[in-house]
Amino acid sequence: MIQKRKILLYNWIKFDEKENKGGGVTVYIRNLIEAMIQTEEWEIYFISSGRAYNRKRKEIYIEETINCFEKNCKTYQIVNSPVLSPAYLSFPNTEDYLYERKLKDIVREFIDKIEGLDIIHFQNLEGLSLSVLELKSEFPQIRFIYTLHNYFLFCPQVMLWKNDRENCLERQCGSICINCMPKDVWKEKVIQNQQINYDREHNGWVDPNYLKEQKVMEETYKNYFNTTQGKVDRKREELLARIFEAFRRKNIEYINQYIDKILAVSNRVYEIAASFGVEVSKMKVDYIGTEIAKYQLKNCAYPFSGGIFHICYLGYMRRMKGFYFFLEALERMPESLSAGISVSIAVNITESSIMDRINRLKQKFADIIIYKGYRREELPRILKNIQLGILPVLWEDNLPQTAIEMKANGVAVLSSDLGGAKELTSAKEFVFKAGNIEDFTEKLSFIINNPNILQEYWKNSKPLVTMKEHIDSLVKCYDMV
């Protein structure tokens, strides 16, 4: 019998949590574990941190949890972590992440308990402290792997997205980061809410006295916020500026010193990490595997042969995702072009004013079709007859899941030049300058007037990576000495 290798995967949130938090990374980890189980070559451990808080115990500790894979994967969570997750909840208290030392001791004890661990694969560091990486010095035989799913190493807000308005090009963290810091996060309030969630999950009910305390805390916070408007005093600002300056510098220093292999999920992520000083010799571009790749179409599902041209926007009603840019581009589009276009929008629209704007567009487009968001199983229906997906992100979106989903369903993607989506094909006709309505309109018009160009998208693209192919690639990184 072949001895299984032991791997510990870390993410800030459970891979089978019920609230659809954690985005594509949560889905990816679940798919990864499921694929690893099927190989029967791994003894799999998973741990999360920064979400579980038990009011009945003050110390930091680790508890075992149940999971959807049962005995095939052993799952745990760190309870009462001094570092909140996700990252934006820790943003106002970044010193917790930088300088806290107890988490290092807790994780050391956990590693010792497992015995014979071969690999620790960090999917991020949110919910942990930076000191945990120092354990590489104590366990040199364990391979430390880090996947760059986001930009947390370089940005305490994670996304390199400045003031919710523009792609951040700042070369150094510091006082400028204070303007991006969330004003509606109060650590004590977050922990109290998580304690109530913990009680509800573990006991099935919450003591009414705790709910009364929560109401008092909410009111106290509301009064505090109304008084301060979330602003910090001058002394705190000066301290935060120093902390943020140290944040990027120390992250890069630690990642270069303690991580054996750094995996970037796209070429663009690799380029950005290298520009900030991540050691190139340790980095590798490793496109993540996806379950949908098993069923991917490798050519245009709905070729255009004249008549109405169908485009689709999938995702979120967020500025950074380019939703508002897309809406404005539609409003400014000349009717000579728009009259021949049908637009599908699969977004959970939460503002009546936005719906009013969309309804007015019906006067100039051949059709406007609205879906209240989407689930993956609905995509074949939503993308039926679509010739072109639109991905107009205004930030360096690592590798958007929506782009992968559209491509897998045989829909070419016209994307902005930011982030990793443009790497799904090398055909330059399918990339426009981010935030530039004129360039977007020109590229869209060119594709419509030259429909054969849709085939170029597929001729110049590589197949999506399956989970099996991805695991084969990971094993090479795990085995490297």
C-alpha positions in Angstrom: 0.0 0.0 0.0 1.4 3.4 -1.1 1.8 5.8 1.8 -0.3 8.9 1.3 1.3 12.3 1.3 0.0 14.8 3.9 -1.1 18.2 2.8 -2.5 21.1 4.8 -4.5 23.7 2.8 -5.3 27.1 4.3 -8.0 29.6 3.4 -9.7 32.2 5.6 -13.1 30.6 5.2 -14.4 27.1 5.0 -14.7 25.6 1.5 -18.2 24.4 2.1 -19.6 27.4 4.0 -23.3 28.2 3.3 -23.3 31.9 2.7 -21.4 32.0 -0.7 -18.6 34.0 0.8 -15.0 33.9 -0.4 -15.8 34.0 -4.1 -14.1 31.9 -6.7 -11.3 30.8 -4.3 -13.8 29.0 -2.1 -15.2 27.2 -5.1 -11.7 26.4 -6.3 -10.5 24.9 -3.0 -13.6 22.7 -2.8 -13.0 21.4 -6.4 -9.3 20.9 -5.6 -10.0 18.8 -2.5 -12.6 16.8 -4.4 -10.1 16.0 -7.2 -7.3 15.2 -4.7 -9.6 12.7 -2.9 -10.3 11.0 -6.2 -6.6 10.3 -6.8 -6.4 8.5 -3.4 -2.8 9.7 -3.0 -3.4 12.4 -0.4 -4.2 12.7 3.3 -5.8 16.1 3.3 -6.1 18.6 6.1 -7.8 22.0 5.8 -7.8 24.9 8.3 -9.4 28.4 8.3 -9.1 31.4 10.6 -10.6 34.7 11.5 -14.3 33.8 11.4 -15.0 31.7 14.5 -15.3 33.4 17.9 -16.4 31.7 21.1 -17.4 34.0 23.9 -17.1 31.2 26.5 -13.3 30.9 26.0 -10.8 33.7 25.8 -7.8 31.8 24.6 -6.9 31.1 20.9 -7.4 27.5 20.1 -8.1 25.1 17.2 -11.2 22.9 16.9 -12.1 20.2 14.5 -15.1 20.8 12.2 -17.4 18.7 10.0 -17.3 19.1 6.3 -19.0 17.9 3.1 -16.2 15.3 2.4 -16.5 13.7 5.8 -13.6 11.4 6.6 -11.9 12.1 3.3 -10.7 15.5 4.5 -10.0 16.5 8.1 -11.1 20.1 8.7 -10.3 22.6 11.5 -10.7 26.2 12.3 -8.8 28.6 14.5 -11.1 30.0 17.1 -10.7 33.5 18.6 -8.0 34.6 16.1 -6.7 38.1 16.9 -6.7 38.7 13.1 -10.1 39.1 11.6 -11.0 37.8 8.1 -11.6 38.6 5.4 -8.9 41.2 5.0 -11.0 44.3 4.9 -12.2 43.6 8.4 -8.5 43.7 9.6 -7.6 46.7 7.5 -8.1 49.3 10.4 -6.1 47.0 12.7 -3.3 45.9 10.3 -0.8 45.8 13.3 -2.6 42.6 14.4 -1.5 40.9 11.2 2.0 42.3 11.2 3.1 41.9 14.8 0.9 39.3 16.5 2.9 36.2 17.7 0.4 33.8 19.4 -1.0 32.5 16.1 2.5 31.2 15.3 2.5 29.1 18.5 -1.0 27.8 17.8 -0.1 26.7 14.2 3.2 25.2 15.4 1.3 22.9 17.9 -1.1 22.0 15.1 1.7 21.0 12.7 3.3 18.9 15.5 0.0 17.2 16.1 -0.4 16.1 12.4 3.0 14.6 12.3 4.8 14.0 9.0 3.2 16.9 7.2 4.7 17.2 3.7 3.1 20.4 2.3 1.4 23.5 3.6 -0.4 25.3 0.7 -1.5 28.8 1.7 -4.3 30.1 -0.5 -3.9 33.5 1.2 -2.9 34.8 4.6 -6.1 36.5 5.6 -7.1 35.6 9.2 -3.5 34.6 10.1 -0.5 36.7 11.3 2.6 37.1 9.2 4.6 35.4 11.9 3.1 32.1 10.9 5.4 32.0 7.9 8.5 32.0 10.2 7.6 28.3 11.0 9.3 27.4 7.8 12.6 27.8 9.7 11.4 25.2 12.3 10.0 22.8 9.7 12.4 23.0 6.7 11.3 19.6 5.5 7.7 20.9 4.8 7.2 22.6 1.5 5.5 26.0 1.9 3.5 27.0 -1.1 1.6 30.2 -1.6 -1.0 30.9 -4.4 -1.5 34.6 -5.4 -5.3 34.6 -5.8 -5.4 38.3 -4.9 -3.1 41.2 -4.1 -3.2 41.0 -0.3 0.6 40.9 0.0 0.8 44.3 -1.6 -2.5 45.9 -0.5 -4.3 45.6 2.9 -7.6 46.2 1.0 -6.6 43.2 -1.2 -7.5 44.6 -4.6 -5.2 47.5 -5.5 -8.3 49.5 -6.1 -8.0 53.1 -4.9 -10.9 54.8 -3.1 -13.4 52.6 -4.9 -12.7 54.7 -8.1 -9.6 53.7 -9.9 -6.9 51.1 -10.4 -4.2 51.7 -7.8 -0.7 52.5 -9.2 0.9 53.5 -5.9 4.3 52.1 -5.6 4.4 52.2 -1.8 1.9 51.6 1.0 1.6 54.4 3.5 -0.6 57.4 4.5 -2.3 57.2 1.1 -3.9 53.8 2.2 -5.8 55.5 5.0 -8.2 56.9 2.5 -9.1 53.4 1.3 -9.6 52.1 4.9 -13.2 51.1 5.6 -14.9 53.5 7.9 -17.7 51.1 9.0 -15.5 48.4 10.6 -15.2 48.3 14.4 -13.3 45.2 15.6 -15.3 44.7 18.8 -18.6 44.9 16.9 -17.4 42.3 14.3 -16.2 39.9 17.0 -19.5 40.2 18.9 -21.5 39.4 15.7 -19.2 36.4 15.0 -19.7 35.2 18.6 -23.4 35.2 18.0 -23.0 33.3 14.7 -20.8 30.8 16.6 -23.4 30.2 19.2 -26.1 29.8 16.6 -24.0 27.3 14.7 -22.9 25.2 17.6 -25.9 25.4 19.9 -28.7 26.0 17.5 -29.8 29.1 19.5 -28.5 32.3 21.0 -29.0 33.5 24.5 -31.5 36.5 24.4 -29.2 38.5 26.7 -26.5 38.3 24.0 -28.9 39.6 21.4 -29.7 42.5 23.8 -25.9 43.2 24.1 -25.6 43.2 20.4 -28.3 45.8 20.0 -26.5 48.0 22.6 -23.2 47.5 20.7 -24.9 48.4 17.4 -26.4 51.6 19.0 -23.0 52.5 20.6 -21.3 52.0 17.3 -23.9 54.1 15.4 -23.5 57.0 17.8 -19.7 56.7 17.6 -19.8 56.7 13.8 -22.2 59.6 13.6 -19.8 61.6 15.9 -16.5 60.7 14.1 -17.7 59.8 10.6 -15.2 57.0 10.8 -12.2 59.4 10.9 -9.2 58.6 13.1 -7.2 61.2 15.1 -3.9 62.6 13.9 -1.8 60.4 16.2 -3.5 57.2 14.9 -3.1 58.4 11.3 0.6 58.8 11.8 0.9 55.3 13.3 -1.3 53.7 10.5 0.9 55.4 7.9 4.0 53.6 9.4 2.1 50.3 9.7 0.9 50.4 6.1 4.4 51.3 4.9 5.7 48.2 6.7 2.9 46.0 5.5 3.9 45.6 1.8 7.7 45.7 2.7 7.5 42.9 5.3 5.1 40.8 3.3 7.5 40.7 0.3 10.4 40.1 2.6 8.7 37.2 4.3 7.2 35.6 1.2 10.7 35.7 -0.5 12.4 34.3 2.6 10.0 31.6 3.8 7.9 30.4 0.8 9.3 27.7 -1.4 7.1 28.3 -4.4 4.8 31.2 -5.3 2.1 30.4 -7.8 0.5 33.3 -9.8 -3.0 32.5 -11.2 -2.3 34.6 -14.4 0.6 36.2 -16.3 -0.7 39.6 -15.2 -0.6 38.6 -11.5 3.0 37.3 -12.1 4.0 40.7 -13.6 2.5 42.7 -10.8 4.1 40.6 -8.1 7.5 40.8 -9.8 7.2 44.6 -10.1 6.7 44.8 -6.3 9.8 42.7 -5.6 8.6 39.1 -5.3 11.5 36.9 -6.2 11.0 35.8 -9.8 13.0 32.6 -9.3 10.4 31.4 -6.9 7.4 32.3 -9.0 5.5 30.3 -11.6 2.3 31.1 -13.5 -0.2 28.3 -12.7 -3.7 28.8 -14.0 -6.1 27.2 -11.6 -8.1 24.2 -12.6 -11.9 24.4 -12.8 -14.6 21.7 -12.9 -16.3 23.4 -15.8 -13.2 22.7 -18.0 -14.3 19.1 -18.3 -17.3 20.2 -20.3 -15.8 23.2 -22.1 -16.6 24.0 -25.7 -13.5 24.9 -27.7 -15.2 26.9 -30.5 -18.0 29.5 -30.9 -21.3 28.0 -29.7 -23.4 30.6 -31.5 -21.7 32.0 -34.6 -23.0 35.3 -36.0 -24.6 35.2 -39.4 -26.2 38.6 -39.5 -29.3 40.1 -37.9 -29.2 40.8 -34.2 -25.8 40.5 -32.4 -26.1 39.3 -28.8 -23.8 40.4 -26.0 -23.9 39.6 -22.2 -22.5 41.0 -19.0 -22.3 38.5 -16.0 -21.4 39.3 -12.4 -21.7 42.1 -9.9 -23.1 45.6 -9.8 -19.7 47.1 -8.8 -17.7 49.9 -10.1 -14.4 47.9 -10.0 -16.0 45.2 -12.1 -16.9 47.8 -14.8 -20.6 47.5 -14.4 -21.2 51.3 -14.3 -18.7 51.8 -17.1 -20.6 49.3 -19.2 -23.9 51.0 -18.5 -22.5 54.4 -19.5 -21.0 52.9 -22.6 -24.4 51.5 -23.6 -26.0 54.9 -23.0 -23.4 56.7 -25.2 -23.4 54.1 -28.0 -24.6 55.5 -31.3 -28.0 54.1 -32.3 -26.6 53.1 -35.7 -24.7 50.4 -33.7 -27.1 49.8 -30.7 -30.2 49.1 -32.9 -28.6 45.8 -34.0 -27.6 44.6 -30.5 -29.4 42.6 -27.9 -28.0 43.0 -24.4 -28.3 40.4 -21.6 -27.4 41.5 -18.1 -27.1 38.8 -15.3 -26.7 41.0 -12.2 -28.5 41.4 -8.9 -29.6 45.0 -9.4 -30.2 46.7 -6.1 -30.8 50.3 -7.1 -34.0 51.5 -8.6 -32.2 54.3 -10.4 -30.0 51.8 -12.2 -33.0 49.8 -13.3 -34.6 53.1 -14.6 -31.4 53.7 -16.7 -31.5 50.2 -18.1 -35.2 50.5 -19.0 -34.5 53.6 -20.9 -31.9 51.7 -23.0 -34.7 49.6 -24.4 -35.6 52.4 -26.7 -32.2 52.2 -28.5 -31.3 48.5 -28.4 -32.9 45.6 -30.2 -33.5 44.0 -26.8 -32.5 44.3 -23.1 -32.8 41.1 -21.1 -32.4 41.2 -17.3 -31.6 38.2 -15.0 -31.5 38.7 -11.2 -27.9 37.3 -10.9 -27.2 33.8 -11.9 -26.1 30.3 -10.7 -23.7 28.3 -12.6 -26.2 25.7 -13.6 -28.3 28.5 -15.3 -25.5 29.6 -17.6 -26.3 27.4 -20.6 -29.7 29.0 -20.7 -28.5 32.6 -20.0 -25.7 32.3 -22.6 -27.9 30.7 -25.3 -27.5 32.6 -28.6 -24.8 34.9 -27.0 -22.0 35.8 -29.4 -19.9 37.9 -27.1 -19.3 38.2 -23.4 -18.3 41.6 -22.0 -15.8 41.9 -19.1 -15.0 45.6 -18.6 -13.0 45.4 -15.3 -11.4 48.6 -14.1 -8.9 46.9 -11.8 -6.3 44.1 -12.1 -8.9 41.3 -11.7 -6.6 38.3 -11.2 -8.5 35.8 -13.5 -12.3 36.4 -13.3 -14.5 33.3 -12.9 -17.1 34.9 -15.2 -14.6 35.0 -18.1 -13.8 31.3 -17.5 -17.5 30.4 -17.4 -18.3 32.3 -20.6 -15.4 30.7 -22.5 -16.3 27.3 -21.3 -19.8 27.8 -22.7 -18.5 28.7 -26.1 -18.8 32.5 -25.7 -15.9 34.7 -26.7 -15.0 37.5 -24.3 -14.3 41.1 -25.0 -12.3 42.2 -22.0 -10.4 45.3 -20.8 -6.6 45.3 -20.7 -6.5 45.0 -16.9 -6.2 41.7 -15.1 -6.0 38.1 -16.4 -9.1 37.8 -18.5 -7.3 39.0 -21.6 -5.0 36.0 -21.4 -7.8 33.6 -22.4 -6.9 34.4 -26.0 -4.0 36.1 -27.8 -6.3 37.6 -30.4 -5.8 41.4 -29.8 -9.2 42.3 -31.3 -10.8 41.1 -28.0 -9.0 43.6 -25.7 -9.9 47.3 -25.2 -8.4 50.0 -23.0 -9.9 49.8 -19.5 -12.2 52.7 -18.9 -12.1 53.9 -22.5 -15.7 54.0 -23.9 -14.5 55.0 -27.3 -12.1 52.1 -27.6 -14.7 49.7 -26.2 -17.3 50.8 -28.7 -14.8 50.7 -31.6 -13.7 47.1 -30.7 -17.3 45.9 -30.4 -18.3 47.6 -33.7 -15.4 45.9 -35.4 -16.3 42.5 -34.2 -19.9 42.9 -35.2 -19.0 44.1 -38.7 -16.4 41.4 -39.1 -18.2 38.3 -37.5 -15.6 35.9 -38.8 -13.2 37.4 -36.3 -15.0 35.5 -33.6 -13.3 32.4 -34.8 -9.9 34.1 -34.2 -10.7 34.1 -30.5 -10.8 30.3 -30.5 -7.9 29.8 -32.9 -5.7 31.9 -30.6 -6.7 30.5 -27.2 -5.6 27.6 -25.1 -8.1 25.2 -23.5 -9.1 25.9 -20.0 -7.2 23.9 -17.4 -9.0 20.8 -15.9 -8.6 19.9 -12.3 -6.5 16.8 -13.2 -4.1 18.9 -15.3 -4.0 21.5 -12.5 -3.1 18.8 -9.8 -0.4 17.4 -12.1 1.1 20.9 -12.3 0.8 21.4 -8.5 2.5 18.0 -7.8 5.6 19.3 -9.7 5.7 22.3 -7.5 5.2 20.2 -4.4 8.0 17.8 -5.4 10.5 20.5 -6.3 13.6 20.6 -4.1 
